[in-house]
Amino acid sequence: MENLLDPKIDFIFKNIFGNKTSSNILISLLNAVLGYKKNENRITEITIDDSFIKKENLEDKFAVLDIKATLNDGTRINIEMQVIDQYDMKKRSLYYLSRLYSEQLKQGDEYKKLNGAISINILNFNLLNNDRYHSHFLFKENQTNEIFTDLMQIHIIELAKFNKDPKDIQDDLESWVEFLKEPSMEVVEMLSKKVPEIIEAFEVLKVVSSDVETRRDAEIRFKSMSDKASNLAGAREEGIKQGIQQGIQQGVHEVAKNMLANGMDIEMIQKFTGLSKEEILKLK
């Protein structure tokens, strides 16, 4: 296997799928995610927003290297690749989707000018409590599932949930997911028979992987994301510890209150709870 960079790093993902000169790669991925079959009204044209990546964003742990694009019918698309769990994905996704929808209107515009907005989140971790690797969310009525509107949609793709032998892959989306997980030459040759654009994506990956500066930038980006992951994990663990300690303390206080209510003397309560006389008197 060649020494290829990981296409799941958002910086590399954007280099492959956010490239204006090879927009057919992104078009193929979008058709796969949105489920447009070959005989249906597939996406044929797309305008990719400025894909320039500022150097300072590579070291910024909070920078979002997403891809924004507009379909020929005016639908706005936002694609985000996330390698690490930042514990805020649901709220982030709603925030970016609402901006994608609302920013279409200028002051004085009529609401009828609003086009659809679709958020696609490709995650290298599990977010949802189900066994599906692809989940599609719309606004629906809770009891009847009647669709209120499809103007705002969220797609969640959880790579960790997809574990299929490349030989058993059935459709275009499965092919793209497998490419992101295992972009080896052998797998790519197999997948490209179903999705020709994958071989082109592989060629782009080989080019960026062979560039010394790009490799350095990818290392910088990966380090910044790893640092953030460590900080988040540490903060979360500390929060859990504090929560447990607070829970224990509250439980001890409740025991002391019950003992007081049953007329037990302070010295006995001190012995059983470990609380000081002052703490017990405050509870009393």
Contacts in CASP RR format, 6 or more apart in sequence:
PFRMAT RR
TARGET T0000
AUTHOR 0000-0000-0000
METHOD contacts of the structure
MODEL  1
MENLLDPKIDFIFKNIFGNKTSSNILISLLNAVLGYKKNENRITEITIDD
SFIKKENLEDKFAVLDIKATLNDGTRINIEMQVIDQYDMKKRSLYYLSRL
YSEQLKQGDEYKKLNGAISINILNFNLLNNDRYHSHFLFKENQTNEIFTD
LMQIHIIELAKFNKDPKDIQDDLESWVEFLKEPSMEVVEMLSKKVPEIIE
AFEVLKVVSSDVETRRDAEIRFKSMSDKASNLAGAREEGIKQGIQQGIQQ
GVHEVAKNMLANGMDIEMIQKFTGLSKEEILKLK
1 184 0 8 1.000
1 185 0 8 1.000
2 184 0 8 1.000
2 185 0 8 1.000
2 206 0 8 1.000
2 209 0 8 1.000
3 209 0 8 1.000
4 183 0 8 1.000
4 205 0 8 1.000
4 206 0 8 1.000
4 209 0 8 1.000
5 12 0 8 1.000
5 205 0 8 1.000
5 208 0 8 1.000
5 209 0 8 1.000
5 214 0 8 1.000
5 215 0 8 1.000
5 218 0 8 1.000
6 12 0 8 1.000
6 218 0 8 1.000
6 222 0 8 1.000
7 13 0 8 1.000
7 16 0 8 1.000
7 179 0 8 1.000
7 180 0 8 1.000
7 183 0 8 1.000
7 201 0 8 1.000
7 205 0 8 1.000
8 81 0 8 1.000
8 83 0 8 1.000
8 124 0 8 1.000
8 159 0 8 1.000
8 180 0 8 1.000
8 181 0 8 1.000
9 81 0 8 1.000
9 83 0 8 1.000
9 218 0 8 1.000
9 221 0 8 1.000
9 222 0 8 1.000
9 225 0 8 1.000
10 64 0 8 1.000
10 65 0 8 1.000
10 66 0 8 1.000
10 80 0 8 1.000
10 81 0 8 1.000
10 82 0 8 1.000
10 83 0 8 1.000
10 221 0 8 1.000
10 225 0 8 1.000
11 53 0 8 1.000
11 58 0 8 1.000
11 65 0 8 1.000
11 217 0 8 1.000
11 218 0 8 1.000
11 221 0 8 1.000
12 205 0 8 1.000
12 208 0 8 1.000
12 218 0 8 1.000
13 65 0 8 1.000
13 67 0 8 1.000
13 81 0 8 1.000
13 122 0 8 1.000
13 180 0 8 1.000
14 51 0 8 1.000
14 53 0 8 1.000
14 65 0 8 1.000
14 66 0 8 1.000
14 67 0 8 1.000
14 81 0 8 1.000
15 204 0 8 1.000
15 208 0 8 1.000
15 214 0 8 1.000
16 25 0 8 1.000
16 201 0 8 1.000
16 204 0 8 1.000
16 205 0 8 1.000
16 208 0 8 1.000
17 25 0 8 1.000
17 26 0 8 1.000
17 29 0 8 1.000
17 67 0 8 1.000
17 79 0 8 1.000
17 201 0 8 1.000
18 26 0 8 1.000
18 48 0 8 1.000
18 51 0 8 1.000
18 67 0 8 1.000
18 69 0 8 1.000
19 25 0 8 1.000
19 26 0 8 1.000
19 48 0 8 1.000
19 51 0 8 1.000
19 204 0 8 1.000
20 48 0 8 1.000
20 51 0 8 1.000
22 200 0 8 1.000
22 204 0 8 1.000
23 46 0 8 1.000
23 48 0 8 1.000
24 197 0 8 1.000
24 200 0 8 1.000
25 197 0 8 1.000
25 200 0 8 1.000
25 201 0 8 1.000
25 204 0 8 1.000
26 46 0 8 1.000
26 48 0 8 1.000
26 67 0 8 1.000
26 69 0 8 1.000
26 79 0 8 1.000
27 43 0 8 1.000
27 44 0 8 1.000
27 45 0 8 1.000
27 46 0 8 1.000
27 197 0 8 1.000
28 172 0 8 1.000
28 176 0 8 1.000
28 195 0 8 1.000
28 197 0 8 1.000
28 198 0 8 1.000
29 79 0 8 1.000
29 176 0 8 1.000
29 197 0 8 1.000
30 43 0 8 1.000
30 46 0 8 1.000
30 69 0 8 1.000
30 71 0 8 1.000
30 77 0 8 1.000
30 120 0 8 1.000
31 42 0 8 1.000
31 43 0 8 1.000
31 172 0 8 1.000
32 171 0 8 1.000
32 172 0 8 1.000
32 173 0 8 1.000
32 175 0 8 1.000
32 176 0 8 1.000
32 195 0 8 1.000
33 120 0 8 1.000
33 134 0 8 1.000
33 155 0 8 1.000
33 157 0 8 1.000
33 173 0 8 1.000
33 176 0 8 1.000
34 43 0 8 1.000
34 118 0 8 1.000
34 155 0 8 1.000
35 172 0 8 1.000
35 173 0 8 1.000
36 42 0 8 1.000
36 43 0 8 1.000
43 71 0 8 1.000
43 72 0 8 1.000
44 72 0 8 1.000
45 71 0 8 1.000
45 72 0 8 1.000
46 69 0 8 1.000
46 70 0 8 1.000
46 71 0 8 1.000
46 72 0 8 1.000
46 77 0 8 1.000
47 69 0 8 1.000
47 70 0 8 1.000
48 67 0 8 1.000
48 68 0 8 1.000
48 69 0 8 1.000
49 67 0 8 1.000
49 68 0 8 1.000
49 69 0 8 1.000
49 70 0 8 1.000
51 67 0 8 1.000
53 65 0 8 1.000
55 217 0 8 1.000
57 63 0 8 1.000
57 65 0 8 1.000
58 217 0 8 1.000
58 220 0 8 1.000
58 221 0 8 1.000
58 224 0 8 1.000
59 220 0 8 1.000
59 221 0 8 1.000
59 224 0 8 1.000
60 224 0 8 1.000
61 224 0 8 1.000
61 225 0 8 1.000
61 227 0 8 1.000
61 228 0 8 1.000
61 231 0 8 1.000
62 228 0 8 1.000
64 80 0 8 1.000
65 81 0 8 1.000
65 221 0 8 1.000
66 78 0 8 1.000
66 79 0 8 1.000
66 80 0 8 1.000
66 81 0 8 1.000
66 96 0 8 1.000
67 77 0 8 1.000
67 78 0 8 1.000
67 79 0 8 1.000
67 80 0 8 1.000
68 76 0 8 1.000
68 77 0 8 1.000
68 78 0 8 1.000
68 79 0 8 1.000
68 100 0 8 1.000
69 76 0 8 1.000
69 77 0 8 1.000
69 79 0 8 1.000
70 76 0 8 1.000
70 77 0 8 1.000
71 77 0 8 1.000
73 115 0 8 1.000
74 115 0 8 1.000
74 116 0 8 1.000
75 115 0 8 1.000
75 116 0 8 1.000
75 117 0 8 1.000
75 118 0 8 1.000
76 100 0 8 1.000
76 101 0 8 1.000
76 104 0 8 1.000
76 115 0 8 1.000
76 116 0 8 1.000
76 117 0 8 1.000
76 118 0 8 1.000
77 100 0 8 1.000
77 117 0 8 1.000
77 118 0 8 1.000
77 120 0 8 1.000
78 96 0 8 1.000
78 97 0 8 1.000
78 100 0 8 1.000
78 117 0 8 1.000
78 118 0 8 1.000
78 119 0 8 1.000
78 120 0 8 1.000
79 120 0 8 1.000
79 122 0 8 1.000
80 93 0 8 1.000
80 96 0 8 1.000
80 119 0 8 1.000
80 120 0 8 1.000
80 121 0 8 1.000
80 122 0 8 1.000
81 122 0 8 1.000
81 124 0 8 1.000
82 89 0 8 1.000
82 121 0 8 1.000
82 122 0 8 1.000
82 123 0 8 1.000
82 124 0 8 1.000
82 125 0 8 1.000
83 124 0 8 1.000
83 125 0 8 1.000
83 225 0 8 1.000
84 124 0 8 1.000
84 125 0 8 1.000
84 225 0 8 1.000
84 226 0 8 1.000
84 228 0 8 1.000
84 229 0 8 1.000
84 232 0 8 1.000
85 123 0 8 1.000
85 125 0 8 1.000
85 127 0 8 1.000
85 229 0 8 1.000
85 232 0 8 1.000
86 92 0 8 1.000
86 228 0 8 1.000
86 232 0 8 1.000
87 232 0 8 1.000
87 236 0 8 1.000
89 121 0 8 1.000
89 123 0 8 1.000
89 127 0 8 1.000
90 127 0 8 1.000
93 119 0 8 1.000
93 121 0 8 1.000
93 154 0 8 1.000
93 156 0 8 1.000
94 154 0 8 1.000
96 119 0 8 1.000
97 117 0 8 1.000
97 118 0 8 1.000
97 119 0 8 1.000
97 152 0 8 1.000
97 154 0 8 1.000
98 152 0 8 1.000
100 117 0 8 1.000
100 118 0 8 1.000
100 119 0 8 1.000
101 114 0 8 1.000
101 116 0 8 1.000
101 117 0 8 1.000
101 151 0 8 1.000
101 152 0 8 1.000
104 113 0 8 1.000
104 114 0 8 1.000
104 115 0 8 1.000
104 117 0 8 1.000
105 111 0 8 1.000
105 113 0 8 1.000
105 114 0 8 1.000
114 151 0 8 1.000
115 151 0 8 1.000
116 150 0 8 1.000
116 151 0 8 1.000
116 152 0 8 1.000
116 153 0 8 1.000
117 151 0 8 1.000
117 152 0 8 1.000
117 153 0 8 1.000
118 152 0 8 1.000
118 153 0 8 1.000
118 154 0 8 1.000
118 155 0 8 1.000
119 153 0 8 1.000
119 154 0 8 1.000
119 155 0 8 1.000
120 154 0 8 1.000
120 155 0 8 1.000
120 157 0 8 1.000
121 154 0 8 1.000
121 155 0 8 1.000
121 156 0 8 1.000
121 157 0 8 1.000
122 157 0 8 1.000
122 159 0 8 1.000
122 180 0 8 1.000
123 156 0 8 1.000
123 157 0 8 1.000
123 158 0 8 1.000
123 159 0 8 1.000
123 160 0 8 1.000
124 159 0 8 1.000
124 160 0 8 1.000
125 158 0 8 1.000
125 160 0 8 1.000
126 158 0 8 1.000
126 160 0 8 1.000
126 161 0 8 1.000
127 156 0 8 1.000
127 158 0 8 1.000
128 135 0 8 1.000
128 156 0 8 1.000
128 158 0 8 1.000
131 161 0 8 1.000
132 161 0 8 1.000
133 157 0 8 1.000
133 158 0 8 1.000
133 159 0 8 1.000
133 161 0 8 1.000
133 162 0 8 1.000
133 177 0 8 1.000
134 155 0 8 1.000
134 156 0 8 1.000
134 157 0 8 1.000
134 158 0 8 1.000
134 173 0 8 1.000
135 155 0 8 1.000
135 156 0 8 1.000
135 158 0 8 1.000
136 153 0 8 1.000
136 154 0 8 1.000
136 155 0 8 1.000
137 153 0 8 1.000
137 154 0 8 1.000
137 155 0 8 1.000
137 156 0 8 1.000
138 147 0 8 1.000
138 148 0 8 1.000
138 149 0 8 1.000
138 150 0 8 1.000
138 152 0 8 1.000
138 153 0 8 1.000
139 147 0 8 1.000
139 148 0 8 1.000
139 149 0 8 1.000
139 150 0 8 1.000
139 152 0 8 1.000
140 146 0 8 1.000
140 147 0 8 1.000
140 148 0 8 1.000
141 147 0 8 1.000
141 148 0 8 1.000
157 173 0 8 1.000
157 177 0 8 1.000
159 177 0 8 1.000
159 180 0 8 1.000
159 181 0 8 1.000
162 174 0 8 1.000
162 177 0 8 1.000
162 178 0 8 1.000
162 181 0 8 1.000
164 174 0 8 1.000
164 178 0 8 1.000
166 178 0 8 1.000
166 182 0 8 1.000
166 187 0 8 1.000
166 190 0 8 1.000
166 191 0 8 1.000
167 190 0 8 1.000
169 175 0 8 1.000
169 178 0 8 1.000
169 191 0 8 1.000
169 194 0 8 1.000
171 194 0 8 1.000
172 194 0 8 1.000
172 195 0 8 1.000
175 191 0 8 1.000
175 194 0 8 1.000
175 195 0 8 1.000
175 198 0 8 1.000
176 195 0 8 1.000
176 198 0 8 1.000
178 187 0 8 1.000
178 191 0 8 1.000
179 187 0 8 1.000
179 188 0 8 1.000
179 191 0 8 1.000
179 198 0 8 1.000
179 201 0 8 1.000
179 202 0 8 1.000
183 202 0 8 1.000
183 205 0 8 1.000
185 202 0 8 1.000
188 198 0 8 1.000
188 199 0 8 1.000
188 202 0 8 1.000
189 199 0 8 1.000
191 198 0 8 1.000
192 198 0 8 1.000
192 199 0 8 1.000
192 202 0 8 1.000
208 214 0 8 1.000
209 215 0 8 1.000
252 273 0 8 1.000
252 274 0 8 1.000
252 275 0 8 1.000
253 275 0 8 1.000
253 283 0 8 1.000
255 272 0 8 1.000
255 273 0 8 1.000
256 269 0 8 1.000
256 273 0 8 1.000
256 275 0 8 1.000
256 279 0 8 1.000
256 280 0 8 1.000
256 283 0 8 1.000
257 283 0 8 1.000
259 268 0 8 1.000
259 269 0 8 1.000
259 272 0 8 1.000
259 273 0 8 1.000
260 269 0 8 1.000
260 280 0 8 1.000
260 283 0 8 1.000
260 284 0 8 1.000
266 277 0 8 1.000
266 280 0 8 1.000
266 281 0 8 1.000
269 275 0 8 1.000
269 280 0 8 1.000
270 276 0 8 1.000
270 277 0 8 1.000
270 280 0 8 1.000
273 280 0 8 1.000
275 283 0 8 1.000
END
